[in-house]
Amino acid sequence: MPVPPASPPLPPGQALTRHFPVVGESAPAPGRDAAHWQVSIGGCVARPLNLALADLLARPQVLRTVDIHCVTGWSRQALQLQGWPLAEVLAPAGVTAEAAFVRFVADSPRGHDTSLPLAHALADTWLVTAIDGAPLSVEHGGPLRTVTPGRYFYKSLKWLARIELLRADQPGYWERESGYHNEADFTREQRFDAARVTGADEVAAFRAATDLSPWRRRVLLKARLGGWQPLTTDLSGIQAKYCSLRNARLAGVSLRGANLSLSNCEGADLRGADFTAADLEGASFAGADLRDAVMVDVALSATRFFRDFGNGKRLAAQVAGLRLLRPRGLLESQAAFLREAGVIGVDS
């Protein structure tokens, strides 16, 4: 029998899943009708176009099998795309010589957009209407999205409404709002822009604050908060991304609506903490104390509750009494750990 091809190795910091976690928003802007969906093409083109989705669907579609890698740390291999290469869609518009970048704009509540060097997009980006043989669901960007498998998944855009050809780059939503790296090369683990790392003075002010409401409007990026014991229990809505919260003393705090994506919370005391509606994607709680904590409607794609070492030892969170309801995106191994620990509400 023929030997099946081996799967390529995962990029650094990634974990494999058979799921396709929903990332970002789950629905386009209100009032959009898939039956009348259109995509405009403008900027540095000879012939601006408005393409109806029905006209696109009348063209032959082709298949492409790819791996995708989310910045939060999950990877999905051998995903089958159905659609058209960007180069084919742009050809009738006549891209002009001065175009160096391409920007994709979503019809989404927050107006998401992303950009890529044109040369890379022409070689790697597809417009996609179906994945694994099924039409794109709305939460995954249906009826039409882009996928650029050679970059972290935030460079792929749901609910595509406009394509702009540009002379100069315009960094996208995640780069502007969250400090994500504009190149997003997962082989080099370019998750965040080093120039956006929060400075020591601001970290010191955050540690000493008795009112954290100002930090609900700006992002703490890669801040060193190890051992932190806040002077308030109201941490709701804070945005502490890719931060170190190792051994922080956070028992009983409210982290409702907070964003701790990719943060290291290992060894933290989080007994009774309230994480309702928090974004915990890619965070590690290995060795943390989560007894009697509340996690309702939380984003947990690539979140870790344990970490295994090569010597056979495991660093695991304490989860007795953890209330977990409607989690989104749990990796299979993490869901199995929580089920075995008797956590109620694990349905992944």
C-alpha positions as CSV (number, residue, x, y, z in Angstrom):
1,M,0.0,0.0,0.0
2,P,1.2,3.5,-0.7
3,V,2.5,5.4,2.3
4,P,0.5,8.7,2.9
5,P,2.5,11.8,2.8
6,A,3.8,13.0,6.1
7,S,2.2,16.2,7.5
8,P,4.6,19.2,7.5
9,P,6.0,20.2,10.9
10,L,4.1,22.8,12.8
11,P,5.5,26.4,13.0
12,P,7.0,27.4,16.4
13,G,4.4,27.9,19.2
14,Q,1.5,26.1,17.4
15,A,-0.7,23.3,18.5
16,L,-2.7,21.1,16.1
17,T,-6.5,20.9,16.1
18,R,-9.1,19.0,14.0
19,H,-11.6,21.8,14.7
20,F,-11.9,25.1,12.8
21,P,-12.2,27.6,15.6
22,V,-14.2,30.8,15.0
23,V,-11.9,33.8,15.4
24,G,-12.8,37.4,15.6
25,E,-16.4,38.5,14.9
26,S,-19.0,35.9,14.1
27,A,-21.3,37.9,11.8
28,P,-21.0,40.6,9.1
29,A,-22.5,44.1,9.4
30,P,-26.3,44.0,9.8
31,G,-28.4,44.1,6.7
32,R,-26.0,42.4,4.3
33,D,-27.8,39.9,2.0
34,A,-25.6,37.1,0.7
35,A,-27.8,36.8,-2.4
36,H,-26.9,40.4,-3.4
37,W,-23.3,40.4,-2.2
38,Q,-20.8,42.5,-4.2
39,V,-17.1,43.0,-4.2
40,S,-15.6,46.3,-5.5
41,I,-12.1,46.5,-6.9
42,G,-10.5,49.9,-7.0
43,G,-7.3,51.9,-6.4
44,C,-4.4,51.4,-8.8
45,V,-6.4,49.6,-11.5
46,A,-7.1,50.6,-15.1
47,R,-10.8,49.5,-14.8
48,P,-12.5,49.7,-11.4
49,L,-15.0,46.9,-11.1
50,N,-18.1,45.9,-9.0
51,L,-18.3,42.1,-9.0
52,A,-21.5,40.4,-8.0
53,L,-21.0,37.2,-6.1
54,A,-23.4,35.5,-8.5
55,D,-21.1,36.4,-11.4
56,L,-18.1,35.1,-9.5
57,L,-19.9,31.9,-8.7
58,A,-20.7,31.4,-12.5
59,R,-16.9,31.0,-13.0
60,P,-15.3,27.6,-12.6
61,Q,-13.9,27.1,-9.1
62,V,-10.8,25.3,-8.3
63,L,-9.6,23.4,-5.2
64,R,-6.5,24.0,-3.1
65,T,-5.4,22.1,0.0
66,V,-3.6,24.3,2.6
67,D,-2.6,24.5,6.3
68,I,-3.7,27.5,8.3
69,H,-2.0,28.9,11.4
70,C,-3.7,31.3,13.8
71,V,-1.7,33.8,15.7
72,T,-3.3,32.6,19.0
73,G,-1.5,29.3,18.6
74,W,-3.8,26.7,16.8
75,S,-3.1,25.2,13.5
76,R,-5.4,23.2,11.2
77,Q,-3.8,21.0,8.5
78,A,-5.1,19.9,5.1
79,L,-8.0,22.4,4.8
80,Q,-9.6,22.2,1.4
81,L,-10.4,25.6,-0.1
82,Q,-12.8,26.2,-3.0
83,G,-12.6,29.4,-5.0
84,W,-10.3,31.4,-7.2
85,P,-6.8,32.8,-6.9
86,L,-6.7,36.5,-6.3
87,A,-4.6,37.0,-9.5
88,E,-7.4,35.6,-11.6
89,V,-10.1,37.8,-10.0
90,L,-7.9,40.9,-10.4
91,A,-7.0,40.3,-14.0
92,P,-10.0,42.0,-15.6
93,A,-9.4,45.2,-13.6
94,G,-5.9,45.7,-15.0
95,V,-3.6,46.3,-12.0
96,T,-1.4,49.2,-12.9
97,A,2.4,49.3,-12.5
98,E,2.4,51.6,-9.4
99,A,0.5,49.1,-7.3
100,A,2.7,47.6,-4.6
101,F,0.2,46.5,-1.9
102,V,-3.3,45.2,-1.8
103,R,-5.9,45.9,1.0
104,F,-8.9,43.8,1.7
105,V,-11.9,45.4,3.5
106,A,-14.7,43.5,5.2
107,D,-18.3,44.5,5.7
108,S,-18.1,43.8,9.4
109,P,-19.3,45.7,12.5
110,R,-15.8,46.9,13.3
111,G,-14.8,47.5,9.6
112,H,-12.0,45.0,9.6
113,D,-9.3,45.3,6.9
114,T,-5.9,43.7,6.2
115,S,-3.1,44.4,3.8
116,L,-0.3,42.4,2.0
117,P,2.5,43.1,-0.4
118,L,0.9,42.7,-3.8
119,A,3.5,40.2,-5.0
120,H,2.8,37.9,-2.0
121,A,-0.9,38.2,-2.4
122,L,-0.9,37.4,-6.1
123,A,1.1,34.2,-5.3
124,D,-0.7,33.1,-2.1
125,T,-4.2,34.7,-1.6
126,W,-7.4,33.1,-2.6
127,L,-11.1,34.2,-2.6
128,V,-12.9,31.4,-1.0
129,T,-16.6,30.4,-1.0
130,A,-16.4,26.8,0.5
131,I,-14.1,24.9,2.9
132,D,-13.9,21.1,3.1
133,G,-16.7,20.7,0.5
134,A,-19.2,22.8,2.4
135,P,-20.2,26.5,1.7
136,L,-18.6,28.9,4.0
137,S,-20.7,29.4,7.1
138,V,-21.4,33.0,8.2
139,E,-19.2,32.8,11.3
140,H,-16.3,31.8,9.1
141,G,-16.7,34.6,6.6
142,G,-19.4,33.4,4.3
143,P,-20.4,34.0,1.7
144,L,-16.9,35.2,0.6
145,R,-13.6,35.6,2.3
146,T,-9.9,35.6,1.6
147,V,-7.4,33.1,2.8
148,T,-3.6,33.6,2.6
149,P,-2.2,30.4,4.1
150,G,1.4,31.6,4.0
151,R,0.8,34.2,6.8
152,Y,-0.9,34.1,10.2
153,F,-4.6,33.8,9.9
154,Y,-5.4,37.4,10.8
155,K,-4.1,38.3,7.3
156,S,-7.1,36.4,5.9
157,L,-10.4,38.4,5.9
158,K,-14.0,37.4,6.4
159,W,-16.9,38.9,4.5
160,L,-14.9,40.5,1.7
161,A,-16.5,43.6,0.3
162,R,-13.7,45.6,-1.2
163,I,-10.2,45.1,-2.7
164,E,-8.0,48.1,-3.1
165,L,-4.7,48.2,-4.9
166,L,-2.3,50.7,-3.2
167,R,1.0,52.5,-3.9
168,A,1.8,52.5,-0.1
169,D,0.8,50.1,2.6
170,Q,-2.0,50.7,5.0
171,P,-1.6,48.3,8.0
172,G,-4.9,46.5,8.9
173,Y,-7.2,46.4,11.8
174,W,-5.3,43.9,14.0
175,E,-2.0,45.7,13.4
176,R,-3.5,49.1,14.3
177,E,-5.6,48.0,17.3
178,S,-3.7,45.1,18.8
179,G,-0.1,45.6,17.8
180,Y,0.1,42.5,15.6
181,H,3.0,42.2,13.3
182,N,2.5,43.6,9.8
183,E,4.4,40.8,8.1
184,A,2.8,38.0,10.1
185,D,5.4,35.3,9.0
186,F,4.6,32.3,11.2
187,T,7.9,30.7,10.3
188,R,9.6,33.6,12.1
189,E,6.9,33.7,14.8
190,Q,6.1,37.3,13.9
191,R,3.0,37.6,16.2
192,F,3.4,41.1,17.5
193,D,5.3,44.3,16.5
194,A,8.3,44.7,18.8
195,A,8.0,48.5,18.5
196,R,4.6,48.4,20.2
197,V,5.8,46.7,23.4
198,T,4.6,48.6,26.5
199,G,7.4,50.6,28.2
200,A,8.6,50.1,31.7
201,D,7.1,53.4,32.9
202,E,3.6,52.6,31.7
203,V,3.9,49.1,33.2
204,A,4.9,50.6,36.6
205,A,1.9,53.0,36.4
206,F,-0.4,50.1,35.6
207,R,0.9,48.1,38.5
208,A,0.3,51.0,40.9
209,A,-3.1,52.1,39.7
210,T,-6.2,51.9,41.9
211,D,-8.4,52.6,38.9
212,L,-7.7,50.6,35.7
213,S,-10.4,52.1,33.5
214,P,-7.8,54.0,31.4
215,W,-6.3,50.6,30.4
216,R,-9.6,49.4,29.0
217,R,-8.9,51.8,26.0
218,R,-5.3,50.8,25.3
219,V,-3.4,47.6,24.9
220,L,-0.7,46.4,27.3
221,L,1.7,44.4,25.1
222,K,4.3,42.1,26.4
223,A,4.2,43.8,29.8
224,R,6.0,42.1,32.7
225,L,3.4,41.7,35.4
226,G,4.8,38.6,37.2
227,G,3.7,38.5,40.8
228,W,1.4,41.4,40.4
229,Q,-1.2,42.0,43.1
230,P,-3.5,44.8,41.9
231,L,-4.8,47.5,44.1
232,T,-8.4,46.9,42.8
233,T,-10.4,43.8,42.1
234,D,-12.0,45.4,39.0
235,L,-9.8,44.3,36.1
236,S,-12.8,44.1,33.8
237,G,-12.1,45.0,30.2
238,I,-8.3,45.3,30.5
239,Q,-6.3,44.4,27.4
240,A,-3.1,42.6,28.5
241,K,-1.8,40.7,25.4
242,Y,1.2,38.5,25.3
243,C,2.0,39.6,28.9
244,S,3.6,37.7,31.7
245,L,1.2,37.3,34.6
246,R,3.2,34.4,36.2
247,N,2.4,33.9,39.8
248,A,0.2,37.0,39.9
249,R,-2.1,37.2,42.9
250,L,-5.5,37.7,41.4
251,A,-7.9,35.8,43.6
252,G,-11.5,37.1,43.4
253,V,-10.8,39.7,40.7
254,S,-13.3,40.5,37.9
255,L,-11.8,40.0,34.4
256,R,-15.1,40.2,32.7
257,G,-14.6,41.2,29.0
258,A,-10.8,41.3,29.5
259,N,-8.4,40.3,26.7
260,L,-5.5,38.1,28.0
261,S,-4.7,36.6,24.6
262,L,-1.3,34.8,24.5
263,S,-0.5,35.8,28.0
264,N,1.4,33.6,30.5
265,C,-0.7,33.1,33.6
266,E,1.2,30.1,34.8
267,G,1.2,29.7,38.6
268,A,-1.2,32.7,39.1
269,D,-3.7,32.6,41.9
270,L,-7.0,33.1,40.2
271,R,-9.3,31.4,42.7
272,G,-12.9,32.7,42.2
273,A,-11.9,35.0,39.4
274,D,-14.7,36.0,36.9
275,F,-13.7,35.6,33.3
276,T,-17.1,36.1,31.8
277,A,-16.9,37.0,28.0
278,A,-13.1,37.3,28.2
279,D,-10.7,36.6,25.3
280,L,-8.2,34.0,26.6
281,E,-7.1,32.7,23.3
282,G,-3.5,31.3,23.4
283,A,-3.1,32.1,27.1
284,S,-1.5,29.5,29.4
285,F,-3.0,28.6,32.8
286,A,-0.7,25.7,33.4
287,G,0.0,25.5,37.1
288,A,-2.5,28.3,37.9
289,D,-5.1,28.1,40.6
290,L,-8.5,28.3,39.0
291,R,-10.6,26.8,41.7
292,D,-14.1,28.2,41.7
293,A,-13.3,30.6,38.9
294,V,-16.1,31.4,36.3
295,M,-15.5,31.1,32.6
296,V,-18.8,31.8,30.7
297,D,-18.9,32.7,27.0
298,V,-15.1,32.8,26.8
299,A,-12.8,32.4,23.8
300,L,-10.4,29.6,24.5
301,S,-8.8,28.6,21.2
302,A,-5.3,27.4,21.9
303,T,-5.7,28.2,25.6
304,R,-3.7,25.7,27.7
305,F,-4.7,24.4,31.1
306,F,-1.7,22.1,31.4
307,R,1.8,21.8,29.9
308,D,3.8,18.6,29.5
309,F,7.5,18.3,29.7
310,G,9.9,15.9,28.0
311,N,10.7,14.2,31.3
312,G,7.1,13.0,31.6
313,K,6.1,15.6,34.2
314,R,2.9,17.8,33.8
315,L,2.3,21.3,35.1
316,A,-1.5,21.4,35.4
317,A,-4.0,24.0,36.6
318,Q,-6.1,23.4,39.7
319,V,-9.7,23.4,38.3
320,A,-11.9,22.1,41.1
321,G,-15.1,24.0,41.0
322,L,-14.3,25.8,37.8
323,R,-17.6,26.8,36.1
324,L,-17.2,26.6,32.4
325,L,-20.1,27.4,30.1
326,R,-20.2,27.8,26.4
327,P,-16.5,27.9,25.8
328,R,-15.3,28.6,22.2
329,G,-12.4,26.9,20.5
330,L,-11.0,24.5,23.1
331,L,-8.3,22.3,21.6
332,E,-9.1,18.6,21.9
333,S,-6.4,17.8,24.4
334,Q,-7.4,20.6,26.7
335,A,-11.1,19.7,26.6
336,A,-10.2,16.1,27.5
337,F,-8.1,17.3,30.5
338,L,-11.0,19.5,31.8
339,R,-13.5,16.6,31.4
340,E,-11.3,14.2,33.2
341,A,-10.9,16.8,36.0
342,G,-14.7,16.9,36.4
343,V,-15.2,20.4,35.1
344,I,-18.9,20.9,34.1
345,G,-19.7,22.5,30.8
346,V,-17.0,21.1,28.6
347,D,-18.6,20.3,25.3
348,S,-15.7,20.5,22.8
